[in-house]
Amino acid sequence: MSTTRGQAAANQVYRRYLSAVMLHGHAAAKACGLGATDLYALNILELAGAMTPGELGARTGLTTGPTTRLIDRLEEAGYVRRVPAADDRRKVIVEPVGRPAGLDEVMAPVRRKVAEILAGYPPEHLEVLFDYFDRAAGAYQEAAEQLRAGS
């Protein structure tokens, strides 16, 4: 019984954490004058590098039309550019070329607070935490792909 209660409490904490991260992402995007999906797409491009609109759409979960409008907004704002693919000039590649002004300032308070929290952990705990982040990111990406494939 206590194990079930402990799992339920852990589930509550984890859900609260995920909600807080998501809400912060939305607030950070708004503070930079962007929509959450726009900021998310910029993060994808910054982490993974240039990609086709189709790849960006797949990673954001957007269909073709909304992906095109997303790229249009980001290009108009000066954050991305469309360039012909080197291997096939009929294809387009979306390249990141800028970051939203003020993004680092918007993110600084939470980065400081999280750094303070992490500083309280011994190195071996940090290794476990970052191993979890890495493995959980893959699990979430795989689950999102499965959900999109099923719909």
N, C-alpha and C positions, 0 to 999 in steps of 0.2 A: 504494500500500500504506500509506504513512504517513498519507494522508488518511483511509483506512478506520480505521486505528488511532486517529487523532485524533478521529474521529466516535464511535468506541466509548468512548473515554475521556470525551468530553463527555457522552455518553448516561449513563454511570455516575455522573458528578458530578450531572447533572440529576436522575436517579432518586434518588440519595442525598438531595439537597435536598428533593424532594417528599416523600419518606418522613419526613425530619426535621420538616418542617412539619406533616404529618399526625399524627405521634406527639406533637408538642408540643401540637397542638389537643386530642388525647385526654387528655393529662396536665393541660392547663389546665382542661378541662371537669371532670375528676375532682377537681381541687383546689378547684373551686367547688361540688362536690356535684351535678354534672350529668352526663348522658351526652353523648357527643360530638355526637350528632344534635341534642340539645336546644340545646347551645351554638351549633351551626351554624345552626339555625333562628332563634335569637335574633339572630345576626349578619345573616342574610338580612333579617329584619324591621327591624333597625336601619338597614341600608343602603338597602333598597327602600321601607320604610314599610309601613303597614297593607295587608293583602290578604285575600282570601278563603281559607278553609281549602283549597280546591282548588288555588289558586295556590301556597300554601305547600307543599302536598303535591307539586306538580309540581316545584318548585324543590329540594325535599329528596330527591325520588325515592321518596317514600313513597306507598303506596296509601291509600285512604280510612280504613280502620280504624286503622292505625298513626298517621296524621295526626291523627285525633281524639284518640287517647291522648296524643300529643305535646302538643297544645294543652291538653288537660286537665291534664297535669303542669305545663306552663308557667303556666297560669292559677292552679292551686292554689299554686304557688310565688310568685305575684304579679308575674310578668314580662310577662304579656299579659292582655288582656281581650277578650271577644267582645262586639261591639256590632252592632246592626242596621245594615244598609247604608242609606245615605241615599236611594238611588234605588229600593230594593225591600226593605221591612222583612222579607220572608221570607228574605232572604239575610243571612249573618253575615259580619262583617269581624273579622279578628284584628289587634288593635293592640298594639304594644309599649308597656309602661308602666313597666318597670323593668329594671335590670341585676343580674346576680348580685353579691352582696356579695363583695368581694375580687377581682373580675375584673381590675380595673386593677392591683392589687398582684401578682397572679399573672402578668400580662403584662409588668409593668415590667422584669424582668431581661432578657428577650429583646428588648424594645423598645430598651433601652439598648445592648445588644450590637450590634443591627442598626444603630442610629444611629451607633455608633462605626465600623462597617464602611463605611456610606454616607459618613461624613465624610471618608474616605480617597479618595473619588472626586472628580474635577473636575466642575463643573456640567454640562458637555456629556455626560459619561458618565452622570450621574444622569438627564438627559433621556432618554437611550437606554434605561436600565434601567426607568424608569417608563412609557415608551412600550411597552416589552416587556410589563410587568406588565399594563397596560391591554389590550393586544391579545391577550395569552395568556389572560387571564381570559375574554374573549369567545370565544376558540377552544375553551377547555375547556367553557364553558357550552353552546355549540353542539354539541360532540361528545357531551356528556352527554344533551342532548335527542335527538340522533340515536340514541344507544344505547337510551334509554328507549322511543323510538318503534318501534324494531326488536324490542323484547322483548314 
